[in-house]
Amino acid sequence: MTSSILDGVRVVEFGYAWAGPLVGRMLGDLGADVIKLEQNTARGGKLEASAELQAALDDWRRGEAVEPTLRASVFPEGRPGPEPWNSAGIFNKLNRNKRGLCADLKTDSGRRIWRRLVEQSDVIVDNFSPRGARSLGIDYDTVRVWNPRIISVSCTGFGHSGPFRQRVSYGPVLEAAAGAAAATGYIGGGPIKMGHAFPDPIGGLHGTFAVLAALWQRDATGEGAFVDLSQLQTYAAVSGDLLLETSLHSQPPPRGNRARDAAPQGVYRCRDEQQDSRPSLDMWIVVTIEDDAAWNRFRDIAGDERLGDRRFDTSDGRVTHHDEIDQIISEWTRDQDRTQLAERLQAADITALPVLTNADLMQSPQLRERGFIVEWDQPGVGRYEYGGFPIHFSGHARPQMHPSPGLGGDNREICTDLGFTTEEIAVFESDGTLANEPPGVGGR
């Protein structure tokens, strides 16, 4: 096997929440030296990984027990531990294969560190607003003076131009702004937000592609570049069919789980399953009937004479009477095992899959065979399994997984790499330029 794809490339990632950190994680998986830079102020990145984490920290500081549901959703096995800023699962899942630097860039010493870091790096990634980037001095106009070959990728919510350029955003905001929420819902109902901030990973994956493209361009031209990435546009781009339909006709109404060209199509409840000692879980199956022949095969397997109604013989008829068909199918599937039923339907060349839980995915023989489920020992947390890198490259080894860095955990190593002396680093630590714990902890 050859070396990693991005060996020798240094990336400074000033990411927040999900989109920016995902860019850094993908590049780190590909072998880049990714430095996770966090601003050493009262609004440090790790402290604000989520409102939930901030609430947990506030409870912990007051000596109060963290609410059980909150503990389970953020911290492994619900234990914040003595350094909850380093044990939050939300942060650690996104920041593997990075080194951690925590510095106050608004001090003279911090500016020295920042300038030297820019001079010795290839890529800078941030997902701040344009105003926020300028305030910290991490904007392209500033850094290209220090390093003309630098590539700056700015993953803002709305881009660096246009009337919304100074607006800030989160994934749910962009979901509404991009028109996706208006198309997500049930027939006759209003908009429904998805269960997670889907625009963030879409923006992060586009940002990763942008970095790779900009590195290729720099190799060809010798020049750096500024990449202005609008997460509004990257999310709107994945719903191009909706934009096209609206431009030709009008806004398509929400259709729930149904489609225009397949009927029936839906998610149907199956027999609940008991898993270990936990309460039984709701189980579901997805079924799509794409043509009359598939309908006839499905009807034979279901064995319910009501599905033989002549009104259901054509696709148009099944669309018209979809509610009635769904009721009959649901009565049948409620007594079926989701996995066994999916296999029976697939064997008859009918599109069907069980709706898998996260626990199912962690045990998936397909994902494990392909090496997607990985394990590492996170300091202060323990050994757990995580989702790994999804792409295989011939001639290259699979990415090695290194734990997420502790807050400021690599301060000294990184500053030494940048050429600062031991004495200078000691001054940075004593004057508060560098930190390895949040404000308000340890007397700060």
Summary of the structure (lengths in Angstrom):
residues: 444
radius of gyration: 25.6
end to end distance: 48.0
largest distance: 86.5
contacts: 1370
relative contact order: 0.14
helix: 42%
strand: 16%
